[in-house]
Amino acid sequence: MNLESVIPNALAGEAPALAGATGTSTGMDDEVFAGFYARSARPLWAYLARVSSDPTLADDLLQEAYIRFLTAATPRSAQLDGEVAARRYLFRIATNLLRDHWRRPRAASLEDVPERHFEIHGHAALSESRALLGPLLIQLRPRERQLLWLAYAEGYSHHEIAHITGLASASIRLLLFRARRKAARLLEPPSDRRSQ
Amino acid sequence: MSFLACPREKELAALLALGHWPHACSAELEAHVAACHACRARVAITQAFRAEREQAIPEPRLEPSGVLWWRAQLRRRNTAMERLSRPLLGAHIFAVVVALAAAGAYLGFELCHGATWFGDLSRALHFTALLPPALQNSPIAGIAMVLLVALATLAGGVVLYRASDR
């Protein structure tokens, strides 16, 4: 069945609102959301893909993050502070989804692993070959990747990172310092590492 | 306690955030960065992560925003429906429990006061014809029949509820 026959203009970003004047608790209508999505989806995907090292998982979590963003009762501060706060709130949702994914118990036996899991690894390997920082990111722990990405790729302050990750601001300072020291060591050429 | 290994890191971080490094900064700062291990590390990490971000940005094939919008609306509606139906289910369960308790109390009361109409009722409605001949004249035949009919009614209600729920 064609999606357009079920939802008129869905693919053009004009799906009808089913509830409320704006249809969401974020105070966005569909046009504002389309603009916000166009500006924020790719950076969010990059964050999820590089931190998780799994582009397929990033695809899934990206969609889930936006759906939760639209359905959740957005904090008043995020509504008042505009797009910057909305974006930060979106990163926070995505971070929580990543954490939930890592906490979930893994499949116990090979029979329990779904067929698509094997495709994921093929895709991930392809992406890793494209990633400039691939070898470095693999050697870092997920929490370190997350903090470094938010601080240096996205340019968030310690306070903003604390808000996104749910950690204390003072802890961010220390964790980021350690992660940066580790990353700097990994970025150095092997000859420089030996000389220190 | 400061985790900045160099006092000039803050200045450098601001320049990096604004994109002024290296072309819009002083030669003196450039010379400092070349000599300072901590500042050099910060520049290397920032540039590496920025380059990685630029590399990753065009990679995803994104869903149209309208699809996500529609799915969010659908989820909101389903959540609202679930929230509405939760107290209704509670009311159903409460009503069934009260009805069963009332029926049990009534039956108990009647049995305690030597109700003879159980036997008369089943005989009047010819329920005993459904029992084997050996049990038809038994003193508990009436009660057994009433309990059987009550159980059948209850089971019918449960089956009906499960079928409508599905």
Interface residues (C-beta under 8 A of the other chain):
Chain A: L3 I7 N9 A10 L11 A12 G13 E14 A15 A17 L18 A19 G23 T24 D30 F33 A34 Y37 A38 A41 R42 P43 W45 A46 A49 R50 P55 A58 D59 L62 Q63 Y66 I67 L70 T71 S127 R130 A131 L132 L133 L136 L148 W149 Y152 A153 E154 G155 R173 L174 L176 F177 R180 R181 A183 A184 L187
Chain B: F3 A17 A41 R42 A44 I45 T46 A48 F49 R50 A51 E52 R53 Q55 A56 I57 P58 E59 P60 L62 E63 P64 S65 G66 V67 L68 W69 W70 R71 A72 Q73 L74 R75 R76 R77 T79 A80
